[in-house]
Amino acid sequence: MPDSPCLSIEQIRQRLRGGFRPFVLHLSDGRKFEVPHPEFILVTGHSVAVANERGLVEILDPVRIVSIGELECSEDRPQS
């Protein structure tokens, strides 16, 4: 079976276990979804729901998630 460019649901779940660090999900279409706290994400067997700071939720197809990156803490981000 060839390697898939997408992440598995289990890889996302691993980021949520013990010692949570904020992260960002990168999608194949170039969109990014920040997960600053575990309460901003819900992972099911077939989908990933990510809420933004206003409480709006986006349902993501895990097949479209291509990578996970580190998210800078808000106090570490440059001020604009």
Sequence and secondary structure as in RCSB ss.txt:
>XXXX:A:sequence
MPDSPCLSIEQIRQRLRGGFRPFVLHLSDGRKFEVPHPEFILVTGHSVAVANERGLVEILDPVRIVSIGELECSE
DRPQS
>XXXX:A:secstr
    SS  HHHHHHHHSSS   EEEEETTS EEEESSGGGEEE SS EEEE TTS EEEE GGGEEEEEE   GG
GS   
